[in-house]
Structures are given as C-alpha cells and as structure tokens.
Amino acid sequence: EEEKGKLVVQIADGQKQLSEIEDKILYMLANSTGNILDDEVLIATLAASKTTSEQINAQVAQAEETKTKIDEAWRKKRASLLFRSQTGKSSLARSKTRFCTCLQIPLATFWTTRC
C-alpha cells in the first residue's frame, strides 16, 4: 500500500508538470509578437518541453503500469485469503460431521447446541 501511495503521488506530480509545461507554452504563444518561427526562446522552450514531456509521460506510464500490477497482486491475494477462509470453514464442517459420526451424536443436535 505504501508503494502504491508513492506511485499515485508520482503520477499526480507528473501530470502537474505536464500541465505546467502546457500553460507555459500557451502563455508564450499568446504573448508572442511577430512571426513565432523567429522567436528563438519560444522554439527552444518548445524543444525542451517536448523532451521533458516525453520523459514525464514515460515515467507516468511506468508508474501506472506498476500501480496496476500492485492492484492485481492485491486482488489475487485477497481472493486467495477469501478462498482459504471458505475452505477452512468447509473443513471445519467436515471435521464436526466426522466427530459426530464417531460419537454417534445426531448431527442436527450437535450443530444446534454447540455452534
């Protein structure tokens, strides 16, 4: 659960960074004067933003994949525990039935008075 929590935070941070990059680019485009292809700062920012966003997207994808694996492992573990719990109950019922048979106690009597 702790690792999953860290991954959720990492995903949120990555998405926040992507949003900030988009906002920065939109701001620069909105405030650009003249031909935007001549604005070297804007072109450099776009290039850097592309690289940064690719890295962040890769990290977010990896974190989401790991989170999915953790969730799946938890579901399997939970199903296994539930199965063992149910198996234990049926085993207990079989044991009580054998016990009653050995002692020749009516099963209905045993279940109603001792359970």
N, CA, C and O atoms as a GROMACS GRO file, in nm:
protein
  460
    1GLU      N    1   0.081  -0.120   0.000
    1GLU     CA    2   0.000   0.000   0.000
    1GLU      C    3   0.086   0.127   0.000
    1GLU      O    4   0.052   0.226  -0.064
    2GLU      N    5   0.198   0.121   0.072
    2GLU     CA    6   0.286   0.238   0.077
    2GLU      C    7   0.345   0.267  -0.060
    2GLU      O    8   0.351   0.382  -0.104
    3GLU      N    9   0.388   0.161  -0.129
    3GLU     CA   10   0.443   0.179  -0.263
    3GLU      C   11   0.337   0.232  -0.359
    3GLU      O   12   0.365   0.317  -0.444
    4LYS      N   13   0.216   0.182  -0.345
    4LYS     CA   14   0.106   0.229  -0.430
    4LYS      C   15   0.080   0.377  -0.404
    4LYS      O   16   0.056   0.453  -0.498
    5GLY      N   17   0.085   0.419  -0.279
    5GLY     CA   18   0.066   0.560  -0.246
    5GLY      C   19   0.172   0.648  -0.308
    5GLY      O   20   0.143   0.757  -0.357
    6LYS      N   21   0.297   0.600  -0.306
    6LYS     CA   22   0.406   0.676  -0.368
    6LYS      C   23   0.385   0.688  -0.518
    6LYS      O   24   0.412   0.793  -0.577
    7LEU      N   25   0.337   0.580  -0.580
    7LEU     CA   26   0.313   0.583  -0.724
    7LEU      C   27   0.201   0.680  -0.761
    7LEU      O   28   0.209   0.750  -0.862
    8VAL      N   29   0.097   0.683  -0.679
    8VAL     CA   30  -0.013   0.776  -0.704
    8VAL      C   31   0.037   0.920  -0.698
    8VAL      O   32  -0.001   1.004  -0.781
    9VAL      N   33   0.123   0.949  -0.601
    9VAL     CA   34   0.181   1.083  -0.589
    9VAL      C   35   0.271   1.112  -0.710
    9VAL      O   36   0.268   1.223  -0.764
   10GLN      N   37   0.350   1.014  -0.751
   10GLN     CA   38   0.438   1.032  -0.866
   10GLN      C   39   0.356   1.060  -0.993
   10GLN      O   40   0.393   1.146  -1.072
   11ILE      N   41   0.248   0.988  -1.011
   11ILE     CA   42   0.161   1.010  -1.128
   11ILE      C   43   0.103   1.150  -1.124
   11ILE      O   44   0.102   1.221  -1.225
   12ALA      N   45   0.055   1.191  -1.008
   12ALA     CA   46  -0.004   1.324  -0.993
   12ALA      C   47   0.100   1.433  -1.019
   12ALA      O   48   0.070   1.533  -1.085
   13ASP      N   49   0.222   1.414  -0.968
   13ASP     CA   50   0.329   1.512  -0.991
   13ASP      C   51   0.362   1.523  -1.140
   13ASP      O   52   0.379   1.633  -1.193
   14GLY      N   53   0.370   1.410  -1.207
   14GLY     CA   54   0.398   1.410  -1.350
   14GLY      C   55   0.291   1.481  -1.430
   14GLY      O   56   0.320   1.559  -1.521
   15GLN      N   57   0.166   1.454  -1.395
   15GLN     CA   58   0.057   1.521  -1.465
   15GLN      C   59   0.056   1.671  -1.437
   15GLN      O   60   0.021   1.751  -1.524
   16LYS      N   61   0.094   1.709  -1.317
   16LYS     CA   62   0.102   1.852  -1.283
   16LYS      C   63   0.212   1.918  -1.364
   16LYS      O   64   0.193   2.029  -1.416
   17GLN      N   65   0.327   1.853  -1.377
   17GLN     CA   66   0.437   1.908  -1.455
   17GLN      C   67   0.397   1.924  -1.602
   17GLN      O   68   0.428   2.025  -1.666
   18LEU      N   69   0.327   1.826  -1.655
   18LEU     CA   70   0.281   1.836  -1.793
   18LEU      C   71   0.186   1.954  -1.812
   18LEU      O   72   0.192   2.025  -1.911
   19SER      N   73   0.100   1.972  -1.716
   19SER     CA   74   0.006   2.084  -1.721
   19SER      C   75   0.080   2.218  -1.716
   19SER      O   76   0.045   2.311  -1.788
   20GLU      N   77   0.182   2.226  -1.632
   20GLU     CA   78   0.262   2.349  -1.623
   20GLU      C   79   0.335   2.378  -1.754
   20GLU      O   80   0.345   2.493  -1.796
   21ILE      N   81   0.386   2.272  -1.818
   21ILE     CA   82   0.455   2.289  -1.946
   21ILE      C   83   0.356   2.343  -2.050
   21ILE      O   84   0.389   2.435  -2.125
   22GLU      N   85   0.238   2.285  -2.055
   22GLU     CA   86   0.136   2.330  -2.150
   22GLU      C   87   0.100   2.476  -2.126
   22GLU      O   88   0.089   2.555  -2.220
   23ASP      N   89   0.081   2.512  -1.998
   23ASP     CA   90   0.048   2.650  -1.964
   23ASP      C   91   0.158   2.747  -2.008
   23ASP      O   92   0.129   2.854  -2.061
   24LYS      N   93   0.283   2.707  -1.987
   24LYS     CA   94   0.396   2.792  -2.025
   24LYS      C   95   0.399   2.814  -2.176
   24LYS      O   96   0.419   2.926  -2.223
   25ILE      N   97   0.379   2.707  -2.251
   25ILE     CA   98   0.379   2.718  -2.397
   25ILE      C   99   0.263   2.805  -2.445
   25ILE      O  100   0.281   2.891  -2.531
   26LEU      N  101   0.146   2.783  -2.389
   26LEU     CA  102   0.030   2.864  -2.429
   26LEU      C  103   0.051   3.012  -2.397
   26LEU      O  104   0.015   3.099  -2.475
   27TYR      N  105   0.110   3.038  -2.282
   27TYR     CA  106   0.139   3.177  -2.244
   27TYR      C  107   0.236   3.241  -2.344
   27TYR      O  108   0.214   3.353  -2.389
   28MET      N  109   0.341   3.167  -2.376
   28MET     CA  110   0.441   3.221  -2.469
   28MET      C  111   0.380   3.243  -2.609
   28MET      O  112   0.413   3.341  -2.675
   29LEU      N  113   0.294   3.153  -2.652
   29LEU     CA  114   0.229   3.169  -2.783
   29LEU      C  115   0.135   3.288  -2.782
   29LEU      O  116   0.129   3.365  -2.878
   30ALA      N  117   0.060   3.303  -2.672
   30ALA     CA  118  -0.035   3.414  -2.664
   30ALA      C  119   0.034   3.549  -2.659
   30ALA      O  120  -0.020   3.648  -2.709
   31ASN      N  121   0.152   3.556  -2.600
   31ASN     CA  122   0.223   3.683  -2.584
   31ASN      C  123   0.333   3.705  -2.686
   31ASN      O  124   0.408   3.802  -2.678
   32SER      N  125   0.341   3.615  -2.782
   32SER     CA  126   0.443   3.628  -2.886
   32SER      C  127   0.405   3.740  -2.983
   32SER      O  128   0.288   3.757  -3.018
   33THR      N  129   0.504   3.814  -3.026
   33THR     CA  130   0.480   3.919  -3.125
   33THR      C  131   0.554   3.884  -3.253
   33THR      O  132   0.664   3.829  -3.250
   34GLY      N  133   0.496   3.915  -3.362
   34GLY     CA  134   0.560   3.886  -3.490
   34GLY      C  135   0.547   3.738  -3.525
   34GLY      O  136   0.456   3.669  -3.480
   35ASN      N  137   0.639   3.694  -3.606
   35ASN     CA  138   0.639   3.556  -3.652
   35ASN      C  139   0.691   3.464  -3.541
   35ASN      O  140   0.802   3.483  -3.492
   36ILE      N  141   0.611   3.367  -3.502
   36ILE     CA  142   0.652   3.280  -3.391
   36ILE      C  143   0.771   3.192  -3.429
   36ILE      O  144   0.844   3.145  -3.342
   37LEU      N  145   0.791   3.170  -3.558
   37LEU     CA  146   0.906   3.090  -3.601
   37LEU      C  147   1.038   3.163  -3.582
   37LEU      O  148   1.144   3.101  -3.581
   38ASP      N  149   1.030   3.296  -3.568
   38ASP     CA  150   1.151   3.376  -3.544
   38ASP      C  151   1.183   3.390  -3.396
   38ASP      O  152   1.291   3.437  -3.360
   39ASP      N  153   1.091   3.350  -3.311
   39ASP     CA  154   1.110   3.362  -3.165
   39ASP      C  155   1.194   3.244  -3.116
   39ASP      O  156   1.143   3.134  -3.093
   40GLU      N  157   1.326   3.269  -3.101
   40GLU     CA  158   1.418   3.162  -3.064
   40GLU      C  159   1.391   3.107  -2.924
   40GLU      O  160   1.409   2.987  -2.900
   41VAL      N  161   1.349   3.192  -2.832
   41VAL     CA  162   1.319   3.148  -2.696
   41VAL      C  163   1.199   3.052  -2.699
   41VAL      O  164   1.199   2.949  -2.632
   42LEU      N  165   1.098   3.087  -2.777
   42LEU     CA  166   0.980   3.001  -2.789
   42LEU      C  167   1.018   2.866  -2.852
   42LEU      O  168   0.974   2.761  -2.804
   43ILE      N  169   1.097   2.868  -2.957
   43ILE     CA  170   1.139   2.744  -3.023
   43ILE      C  171   1.220   2.657  -2.927
   43ILE      O  172   1.199   2.536  -2.920
   44ALA      N  173   1.311   2.717  -2.853
   44ALA     CA  174   1.392   2.643  -2.756
   44ALA      C  175   1.304   2.585  -2.645
   44ALA      O  176   1.323   2.471  -2.602
   45THR      N  177   1.208   2.665  -2.599
   45THR     CA  178   1.115   2.618  -2.495
   45THR      C  179   1.032   2.501  -2.546
   45THR      O  180   1.011   2.404  -2.474
   46LEU      N  181   0.985   2.510  -2.669
   46LEU     CA  182   0.907   2.400  -2.728
   46LEU      C  183   0.990   2.272  -2.738
   46LEU      O  184   0.941   2.163  -2.706
   47ALA      N  185   1.113   2.285  -2.781
   47ALA     CA  186   1.201   2.169  -2.793
   47ALA      C  187   1.228   2.106  -2.657
   47ALA      O  188   1.221   1.984  -2.641
   48ALA      N  189   1.259   2.190  -2.558
   48ALA     CA  190   1.285   2.140  -2.423
   48ALA      C  191   1.157   2.078  -2.363
   48ALA      O  192   1.163   1.977  -2.294
   49SER      N  193   1.045   2.141  -2.391
   49SER     CA  194   0.918   2.091  -2.339
   49SER      C  195   0.884   1.955  -2.399
   49SER      O  196   0.830   1.867  -2.330
   50LYS      N  197   0.915   1.938  -2.525
   50LYS     CA  198   0.889   1.809  -2.590
   50LYS      C  199   0.968   1.698  -2.523
   50LYS      O  200   0.914   1.592  -2.491
   51THR      N  201   1.096   1.722  -2.501
   51THR     CA  202   1.182   1.623  -2.436
   51THR      C  203   1.134   1.594  -2.295
   51THR      O  204   1.123   1.479  -2.253
   52THR      N  205   1.106   1.701  -2.221
   52THR     CA  206   1.061   1.686  -2.083
   52THR      C  207   0.928   1.611  -2.077
   52THR      O  208   0.911   1.521  -1.994
   53SER      N  209   0.835   1.646  -2.164
   53SER     CA  210   0.704   1.581  -2.160
   53SER      C  211   0.714   1.434  -2.200
   53SER      O  212   0.640   1.352  -2.146
   54GLU      N  213   0.803   1.399  -2.291
   54GLU     CA  214   0.824   1.259  -2.327
   54GLU      C  215   0.877   1.180  -2.207
   54GLU      O  216   0.833   1.068  -2.181
   55GLN      N  217   0.971   1.240  -2.134
   55GLN     CA  218   1.026   1.174  -2.016
   55GLN      C  219   0.918   1.156  -1.908
   55GLN      O  220   0.905   1.050  -1.848
   56ILE      N  221   0.841   1.261  -1.886
   56ILE     CA  222   0.736   1.257  -1.784
   56ILE      C  223   0.630   1.155  -1.823
   56ILE      O  224   0.584   1.077  -1.740
   57ASN      N  225   0.590   1.155  -1.950
   57ASN     CA  226   0.489   1.058  -1.996
   57ASN      C  227   0.538   0.915  -1.977
   57ASN      O  228   0.460   0.827  -1.940
   58ALA      N  229   0.666   0.890  -2.004
   58ALA     CA  230   0.723   0.757  -1.984
   58ALA      C  231   0.720   0.718  -1.836
   58ALA      O  232   0.687   0.605  -1.801
   59GLN      N  233   0.755   0.813  -1.749
   59GLN     CA  234   0.753   0.786  -1.605
   59GLN      C  235   0.611   0.761  -1.556
   59GLN      O  236   0.587   0.669  -1.477
   60VAL      N  237   0.517   0.842  -1.603
   60VAL     CA  238   0.377   0.825  -1.563
   60VAL      C  239   0.325   0.690  -1.612
   60VAL      O  240   0.257   0.620  -1.537
   61ALA      N  241   0.357   0.653  -1.735
   61ALA     CA  242   0.312   0.524  -1.788
   61ALA      C  243   0.369   0.409  -1.706
   61ALA      O  244   0.299   0.313  -1.675
   62GLN      N  245   0.497   0.418  -1.671
   62GLN     CA  246   0.561   0.315  -1.590
   62GLN      C  247   0.496   0.307  -1.452
   62GLN      O  248   0.471   0.198  -1.400
   63ALA      N  249   0.471   0.423  -1.392
   63ALA     CA  250   0.409   0.426  -1.259
   63ALA      C  251   0.268   0.367  -1.264
   63ALA      O  252   0.228   0.294  -1.174
   64GLU      N  253   0.192   0.400  -1.369
   64GLU     CA  254   0.057   0.346  -1.381
   64GLU      C  255   0.059   0.195  -1.402
   64GLU      O  256  -0.025   0.123  -1.348
   65GLU      N  257   0.156   0.147  -1.479
   65GLU     CA  258   0.169   0.003  -1.502
   65GLU      C  259   0.203  -0.068  -1.371
   65GLU      O  260   0.146  -0.173  -1.340
   66THR      N  261   0.295  -0.011  -1.295
   66THR     CA  262   0.332  -0.070  -1.166
   66THR      C  263   0.214  -0.068  -1.070
   66THR      O  264   0.190  -0.165  -0.998
   67LYS      N  265   0.140   0.042  -1.070
   67LYS     CA  266   0.021   0.053  -0.984
   67LYS      C  267  -0.081  -0.054  -1.022
   67LYS      O  268  -0.143  -0.114  -0.934
   68THR      N  269  -0.100  -0.077  -1.151
   68THR     CA  270  -0.193  -0.180  -1.197
   68THR      C  271  -0.147  -0.318  -1.150
   68THR      O  272  -0.229  -0.400  -1.108
   69LYS      N  273  -0.017  -0.344  -1.157
   69LYS     CA  274   0.037  -0.472  -1.111
   69LYS      C  275   0.015  -0.490  -0.961
   69LYS      O  276  -0.019  -0.599  -0.915
   70ILE      N  277   0.035  -0.383  -0.886
   70ILE     CA  278   0.013  -0.389  -0.740
   70ILE      C  279  -0.133  -0.418  -0.711
   70ILE      O  280  -0.165  -0.501  -0.626
   71ASP      N  281  -0.223  -0.348  -0.782
   71ASP     CA  282  -0.367  -0.370  -0.762
   71ASP      C  283  -0.405  -0.514  -0.795
   71ASP      O  284  -0.482  -0.576  -0.722
   72GLU      N  285  -0.351  -0.567  -0.904
   72GLU     CA  286  -0.382  -0.705  -0.945
   72GLU      C  287  -0.328  -0.804  -0.842
   72GLU      O  288  -0.396  -0.901  -0.808
   73ALA      N  289  -0.207  -0.781  -0.792
   73ALA     CA  290  -0.150  -0.869  -0.690
   73ALA      C  291  -0.234  -0.865  -0.563
   73ALA      O  292  -0.253  -0.968  -0.498
   74TRP      N  293  -0.283  -0.748  -0.528
   74TRP     CA  294  -0.366  -0.735  -0.408
   74TRP      C  295  -0.498  -0.810  -0.427
   74TRP      O  296  -0.546  -0.875  -0.335
   75ARG      N  297  -0.558  -0.799  -0.548
   75ARG     CA  298  -0.683  -0.870  -0.574
   75ARG      C  299  -0.662  -1.022  -0.564
   75ARG      O  300  -0.745  -1.093  -0.508
   76LYS      N  301  -0.551  -1.070  -0.619
   76LYS     CA  302  -0.522  -1.214  -0.612
   76LYS      C  303  -0.500  -1.258  -0.468
   76LYS      O  304  -0.549  -1.363  -0.426
   77LYS      N  305  -0.427  -1.177  -0.392
   77LYS     CA  306  -0.401  -1.210  -0.252
   77LYS      C  307  -0.533  -1.215  -0.175
   77LYS      O  308  -0.556  -1.305  -0.095
   78ARG      N  309  -0.617  -1.116  -0.200
   78ARG     CA  310  -0.746  -1.110  -0.130
   78ARG      C  311  -0.832  -1.231  -0.166
   78ARG      O  312  -0.896  -1.291  -0.079
   79ALA      N  313  -0.835  -1.267  -0.296
   79ALA     CA  314  -0.912  -1.383  -0.339
   79ALA      C  315  -0.858  -1.511  -0.275
   79ALA      O  316  -0.934  -1.598  -0.235
   80SER      N  317  -0.726  -1.520  -0.266
   80SER     CA  318  -0.664  -1.636  -0.204
   80SER      C  319  -0.702  -1.646  -0.057
   80SER      O  320  -0.735  -1.754  -0.008
   81LEU      N  321  -0.697  -1.533   0.012
   81LEU     CA  322  -0.734  -1.533   0.154
   81LEU      C  323  -0.881  -1.570   0.172
   81LEU      O  324  -0.915  -1.645   0.263
   82LEU      N  325  -0.965  -1.517   0.087
   82LEU     CA  326  -1.108  -1.548   0.094
   82LEU      C  327  -1.132  -1.696   0.067
   82LEU      O  328  -1.211  -1.761   0.136
   83PHE      N  329  -1.060  -1.750  -0.035
   83PHE     CA  330  -1.074  -1.891  -0.066
   83PHE      C  331  -1.030  -1.977   0.052
   83PHE      O  332  -1.100  -2.072   0.089
   84ARG      N  333  -0.915  -1.943   0.111
   84ARG     CA  334  -0.867  -2.020   0.226
   84ARG      C  335  -0.964  -2.012   0.343
   84ARG      O  336  -0.985  -2.109   0.415
   85SER      N  337  -1.023  -1.894   0.360
   85SER     CA  338  -1.120  -1.877   0.467
   85SER      C  339  -1.240  -1.968   0.444
   85SER      O  340  -1.287  -2.034   0.537
   86GLN      N  341  -1.290  -1.971   0.321
   86GLN     CA  342  -1.405  -2.054   0.290
   86GLN      C  343  -1.368  -2.203   0.298
   86GLN      O  344  -1.448  -2.284   0.346
   87THR      N  345  -1.249  -2.238   0.253
   87THR     CA  346  -1.203  -2.377   0.259
   87THR      C  347  -1.192  -2.421   0.404
   87THR      O  348  -1.227  -2.534   0.439
   88GLY      N  349  -1.142  -2.332   0.488
   88GLY     CA  350  -1.130  -2.365   0.631
   88GLY      C  351  -1.264  -2.390   0.694
   88GLY      O  352  -1.277  -2.478   0.780
   89LYS      N  353  -1.365  -2.314   0.654
   89LYS     CA  354  -1.500  -2.333   0.710
   89LYS      C  355  -1.556  -2.468   0.669
   89LYS      O  356  -1.617  -2.538   0.751
   90SER      N  357  -1.538  -2.506   0.542
   90SER     CA  358  -1.591  -2.635   0.498
   90SER      C  359  -1.514  -2.749   0.563
   90SER      O  360  -1.571  -2.853   0.593
   91SER      N  361  -1.384  -2.730   0.584
   91SER     CA  362  -1.304  -2.831   0.652
   91SER      C  363  -1.352  -2.848   0.796
   91SER      O  364  -1.358  -2.960   0.847
   92LEU      N  365  -1.384  -2.738   0.860
   92LEU     CA  366  -1.436  -2.743   0.997
   92LEU      C  367  -1.569  -2.816   1.000
   92LEU      O  368  -1.595  -2.895   1.091
   93ALA      N  369  -1.653  -2.792   0.902
   93ALA     CA  370  -1.782  -2.860   0.896
   93ALA      C  371  -1.762  -3.011   0.879
   93ALA      O  372  -1.831  -3.091   0.943
   94ARG      N  373  -1.668  -3.051   0.792
   94ARG     CA  374  -1.640  -3.194   0.772
   94ARG      C  375  -1.587  -3.256   0.902
   94ARG      O  376  -1.622  -3.368   0.937
   95SER      N  377  -1.502  -3.182   0.972
   95SER     CA  378  -1.447  -3.233   1.097
   95SER      C  379  -1.557  -3.254   1.200
   95SER      O  380  -1.557  -3.354   1.272
   96LYS      N  381  -1.650  -3.160   1.208
   96LYS     CA  382  -1.760  -3.174   1.303
   96LYS      C  383  -1.848  -3.293   1.266
   96LYS      O  384  -1.896  -3.365   1.353
   97THR      N  385  -1.869  -3.313   1.136
   97THR     CA  386  -1.950  -3.426   1.091
   97THR      C  387  -1.883  -3.557   1.129
   97THR      O  388  -1.949  -3.648   1.179
   98ARG      N  389  -1.752  -3.568   1.106
   98ARG     CA  390  -1.679  -3.690   1.144
   98ARG      C  391  -1.684  -3.713   1.295
   98ARG      O  392  -1.701  -3.825   1.342
   99PHE      N  393  -1.667  -3.605   1.370
   99PHE     CA  394  -1.671  -3.613   1.515
   99PHE      C  395  -1.805  -3.668   1.563
   99PHE      O  396  -1.811  -3.757   1.648
  100CYS      N  397  -1.914  -3.614   1.506
  100CYS     CA  398  -2.047  -3.658   1.546
  100CYS      C  399  -2.072  -3.803   1.507
  100CYS      O  400  -2.135  -3.878   1.580
  101THR      N  401  -2.020  -3.841   1.390
  101THR     CA  402  -2.038  -3.978   1.343
  101THR      C  403  -1.965  -4.075   1.436
  101THR      O  404  -2.018  -4.179   1.472
  102CYS      N  405  -1.844  -4.039   1.473
  102CYS     CA  406  -1.766  -4.126   1.562
  102CYS      C  407  -1.834  -4.144   1.697
  102CYS      O  408  -1.834  -4.254   1.752
  103LEU      N  409  -1.888  -4.039   1.749
  103LEU     CA  410  -1.951  -4.046   1.882
  103LEU      C  411  -2.099  -4.081   1.875
  103LEU      O  412  -2.166  -4.092   1.978
  104GLN      N  413  -2.149  -4.098   1.755
  104GLN     CA  414  -2.289  -4.131   1.731
  104GLN      C  415  -2.383  -4.027   1.792
  104GLN      O  416  -2.486  -4.061   1.851
  105ILE      N  417  -2.346  -3.901   1.777
  105ILE     CA  418  -2.431  -3.791   1.820
  105ILE      C  419  -2.508  -3.745   1.697
  105ILE      O  420  -2.448  -3.728   1.591
  106PRO      N  421  -2.638  -3.724   1.709
  106PRO     CA  422  -2.712  -3.673   1.593
  106PRO      C  423  -2.654  -3.538   1.549
  106PRO      O  424  -2.637  -3.447   1.631
  107LEU      N  425  -2.626  -3.527   1.422
  107LEU     CA  426  -2.561  -3.407   1.368
  107LEU      C  427  -2.644  -3.282   1.395
  107LEU      O  428  -2.588  -3.178   1.430
  108ALA      N  429  -2.774  -3.289   1.378
  108ALA     CA  430  -2.861  -3.172   1.399
  108ALA      C  431  -2.851  -3.125   1.544
  108ALA      O  432  -2.851  -3.004   1.569
  109THR      N  433  -2.842  -3.216   1.635
  109THR     CA  434  -2.830  -3.180   1.777
  109THR      C  435  -2.699  -3.111   1.804
  109THR      O  436  -2.694  -3.011   1.875
  110PHE      N  437  -2.591  -3.164   1.746
  110PHE     CA  438  -2.460  -3.105   1.766
  110PHE      C  439  -2.455  -2.962   1.713
  110PHE      O  440  -2.407  -2.872   1.781
  111TRP      N  441  -2.504  -2.942   1.592
  111TRP     CA  442  -2.499  -2.811   1.530
  111TRP      C  443  -2.580  -2.707   1.607
  111TRP      O  444  -2.538  -2.592   1.619
  112THR      N  445  -2.695  -2.748   1.659
  112THR     CA  446  -2.780  -2.650   1.728
  112THR      C  447  -2.734  -2.622   1.869
  112THR      O  448  -2.758  -2.512   1.919
  113THR      N  449  -2.670  -2.716   1.935
  113THR     CA  450  -2.632  -2.691   2.074
  113THR      C  451  -2.490  -2.645   2.092
  113THR      O  452  -2.459  -2.585   2.195
  114ARG      N  453  -2.403  -2.668   1.998
  114ARG     CA  454  -2.261  -2.635   2.017
  114ARG      C  455  -2.208  -2.531   1.921
  114ARG      O  456  -2.090  -2.496   1.931
  115CYS      N  457  -2.286  -2.481   1.828
  115CYS     CA  458  -2.232  -2.386   1.730
  115CYS      C  459  -2.287  -2.249   1.749
  115CYS      O  460  -2.253  -2.157   1.675
   0.00000   0.00000   0.00000
